[in-house]
Amino acid sequence: MAPIRVMLVDDSPLFVAAMKSALEKEANIQVAGTAGNGQDALQQVPSVRPDVIICDVQMPRMSGIEFVKELLKTRKIPVVVISGTPGVTLAALAAGAVDFIPKPEAGEARDAFFKRMITTIRVAASANVGAKTALRQNAAPHHAPSVFTSAPADVVVAIGASTGGTDAIAAVIRNFPASFPGVLITQHMPAGFTAMYAERLDRECKMQVREVKDGDRLQKGLILLAAGDKHLRLRKDQKGYYASSRPGMKVNGHMPSVDVLFESVAEVAGARAAGVILTGMGGDGAEGLLKMRKAGAYTIGQDKESSVVYGMPMMAYNKGAVTKQLPLEDIANDLISHMNKMR
């Protein structure tokens, strides 16, 4: 198998040298080129022919966000940005970057950062950049929006995603009406990023969206997003559903974990729930979605063609956890139709 050709774009020669040194130790990764800013990178891309580009966001002459926008006009190459600023990172993802790596904190072991970078490169190399581009250009449903009539008060929707999920989640939930049943979302994202992501979703959606706090009550018209570095679980008492948001051990290498959310929904809500698994690498969420389906819940998996990374939905589908597999653009309509039929 040919090695993954990586291009490094950063205005710090020392950091580029450190990244290059770490990557050259990997047998199936090759540093094919380097550049100090977005303009130089654009000029070099045709000759370097990278499979993945690792790019800093804040650079002279042309920022990482501008670079991503210009690159994707002509070439479908997955770009992973390095950033420690949530707002800038979300802007880069919205511009077309497939993933991001949080910039190492002062004192953080470089080895941990480089290990995360190598894992992200392997995921990005298999990303369907065309699916992300198509989503940015056309987020409308394939069919006319379904009209939401009503749903029982004790119904809950759970959504899980990873790589490519920030745009995919937005594409689904922005079509939910203001009176839609309560929604819980786990997106693999570190602490410090989820609050700003929730604020972005809140601006785009008819429902209210916020980062979950431990003990928050689930109610119609409200979407709760898992906080970075805490597991989100559904709980129930005499007053109804509420959310648990607490740290713990990583599950499937993640915290928050989609499996943790889905398993709690299966246990607490059973057939009064719907589960959706979206784009992402790995198998987090597959077992939990299967438990939801066995408990009587309605389950949806994103299809391969519309997924940036068809890993999590594929694992769930192969396990028999998916009731229906759909293009991203049709998931909201299908959920609304299902809710209309619930009694």
N, C-alpha and C positions, 0 to 999 in steps of 0.2 A: 504494500500500500504506500502511495506517495505521501511524503510528509506534508503537514499543514503549513502552508506558506504564510508567515505573519509579517505584517508591516507595522513598525512602531513609529508613532507620531507624537513627539513631545519636545518642548523647547528647552528641556534640561538635559544636556549631554551626559551628566553623571547618572541621572535616572534611566535614560535610554541604555546606557552601558550596563547598569545593574539588571534591567529587564532582559537585555540581550544575553547576559551571562547566565541568568536563570533558565531562559528558554533553550539555550544551546545544550543544556544537560538532558533535554528530553529527546529521545530517539526519533519520535515521529512529528516533531515540530521544528521548522526551519525559519530563522529570521531572514526574510528575503529582501528587506530594505528598511531604511530609517529616514525620517524627515523631521525638521525642527519646527514646522508650522503647517497649517492646512494648505496654503498655496503651493509650497514645495511638494507636499504629498500628492496633490492633484496632478502635478506635472509628472511625478514618478510612477503613479499607479499603472499606466499602460505597459511600462517596461518591467516593473516589479511583479505584476500579476499576482497580488496577494489573495489568499483565501479568506483571511480575517485581518482586520485592521484594529489595532489598539491605539486609542487616541486620547490625549489630554483634552480638556475642554477649554481651559483658559490659556491661549497662546497668542503671540503677536501676529500681526498681518491678517490672519484668518483664524477665528476661533474654531473649536471642535464642532460646535453646533452649525456654523456656516459651512464647514467642511462636509459634514454629513449631508446637508441639504444639497450642496453642489454635486457631490459624488453620486448620490442616488438619482440624479437627473439622467445619468447615462449608464451607470453600472450598479448591478445588484450584488454588492459586496457587503457582508456583515461587518458592522462597526461596533466595537465595544468601547465605551468611553470610561475614562478614569476621572472621578470627581468626588469631592467631599462635601459638596453643597447640594442639598436636596432640590431646591428650585431649579438650579442649572441642570442637574441630572435629569429631572423630569422633562425639561425642555429639550434635552438631547434625545431622550427616548421618543418624545412626540415628533421630533424632526426626522426620526427614522433609525436611530441606533437600536440594535437588537437587545443590548444588555449594558450593564455598567458594573464597574468595580469601585467600591468606596476607596478613596485615597487613604493610604495608611496614616493612622494617627501618630502624633509625636510619641516616640518610644515603642510603637508597635513593632513586633518582630517582623523583619522583612520577609523571612521565610514563610510566614503565614500569608502575607500579601501575595507573594509569588505563587504559592500553592493555589490560592483562590484564582489568580490570573490564569494559570494553566488549565484549571478545570473549566473556567469560563470560555477560554479559547476553544476547547474541544466541543463544548456545547454550541458555540457560535458557528463553528465550521459546518454544522449540520442544519443551520437555520434557513428557513424559507423566507428570504428577504422580499421576494415577490408578494407573499401573503401580507406582510406588514405594509408594503407600499400600496397594495390594493386597498387595505383597510383605511389608510390615511386618505386615499383619494375618494373612497366611496364607502361610508359607514352606514348607508341606508339599508333597511331590510329589503330582501328580494321581493316581498309582496307588500301590499298596503298594510299599515299598522293595524293590529287587532285591537278592538275596542274592549277595554277591561270593564266588566260589569260588577263582579263581586267575588269575594273569596271568604271562607270561614275565618273567624278571628284567631284560631289556633294554628294557622298554617305558617310555615317558615321556609325560606329559601336559603340554601348554602351554596357558595361559589368558591372554587379553588383554582389558582393559577400560579405559574412561575414565569420562565423566560417568555417575553412577548405579552405577558399578562396585563401590563399597565394599560395598553391600548385596547386589548380584547375585553377586559372588564368594563371599561368605559363604553365600548360599543354596545354591550349588552344592557347595562343598567340605565344608560341615558334614555332608553326607550320605555322604561318602567313608568307608569303613571304615578302621580303623587299619593294616591290612595292604595298602592300595591302593598301586599303583605311584607312583614319585616324580613330583612336580608342580612345574612352574615357572610363576610368575605375574608378569605385568607389568601394573600398574595405574598410570595416569598420576597421579603424586603427587610433590610436591617433597621434597627432603631434609628430614629432621627429623620427617616424618610417617609414613614407611613402617615404622620400627621399632615404633612404638606400634600401628599398624594390624596388624602381624604378631602382636604380643602379644595383641591383641583376638581375632584369628582363632584363635590357639593355644588360648585359653580356650574357644572355641566348637566346636572341631573334635576329632574322634577322632584324626586325624593330627596329628603335630607340625608347627607352623608357625613359621618364623623369617625375619627379614630376611636375605637372602643375604650371604655374605662371599666374596670372591674365592677360588676354589679349593675351595669346599664340594663335597663328594661328594653326588651324587644317589642316593637309596636308597628302598626301600619304606617307606611310613609317614611320609615327610618331604615337606613343602611349602616351597619356597624362594620368597620374595617379592622382586622387584627392589627395590634400594635407590634412593631418590630421587637424581636427578642422576648415575646410572650406568646404563649399558646392561647388561642381563642376556643372556648367551649360553650355549648348551649346548656343551660340549666333551667329547672322549672320548680316553682313553689306554688303556694296557694293563690298567689296573685297572677301567675302566668310565667312566661318565659323571661329569662334574664341571661346576661352574658358573664362568663368567667374569663378574666384576662390575667394570667399569672405566668411567671417564668417557670421553667422546669428543664428536664433533659431534652436534648434535641431528638426528634423522631424523623427517621429517614434523612438525617443530616440537616434538618431544618427546625427552626423555631422563629416564627410560628409554622406549624405543620398542617397541611390540608387534611391528612389522615386524622389528626386529633380533632379537628372541627367536625369532619364528616361522621366519625364514630360517635361523637357526643350527640349529634343530631339524630342519628339512627336510634340511639338509646332513649333519647328524651322525646322526640317528636314522631318517630316511626313513620306511619303512612301519611301523617299530616305535614310531610315535608317534600321538597324537591331539591335535588342536588345537581350541580353543574360543574364539570371539570373541563378546564380550558388549557390552552397552550402551555407547554413547559417540559423540561427535560427530567427524566427519571420516573419513579413510580409512586411518588408521594400523592396520596389521595385515592389510589386505585382500590386498595383494600377497604378504606373507609366508605367509598362510594358503593362497593359491593355490599357492605353491611347495611347501608341505607336502602338499597334495592331489596335485599332480603327482608328488611323490616317493613316493606310495602311502599317505600318512597318512589317518586317518579324521578328518573335520572337521565341526564343528557350529557353527551360527550361531544366536544368540538371535533369536526372532521379533519382529515389530513390536509386537504387542499387549502383550508383557511387558517391552519395552525402555523405559527412561526416555527415552533418546535413540536412535532407530533410525537411526544414521548409520554407524558402523563395521560393524555386522552387515549393513546394506543394501549397502554398498559391496562387502563380501566376497561376498555372495550374487550381486550383479549381475555380478561378475567370474567367477563359476563356481567360487569357492573353497570353497563350502559343500556337503558331502555330504548333510547333513540340517539342516533348520531346525526349531527346537523352542521351545516355551514354556520360560521359565527353570526352572519347577518340574520339568520332565521331563529336564533335561540330565544330572543326576547319575545317575539310573536308566539312561539310555541309555548313558552311558559305562561303567557297571558291567557292563551286558549285553554291550557290545562287548568289554570286557576279558576277560570269561568265555569268549568264543569264540576269543580269540587263541591261537595255538600257536607 
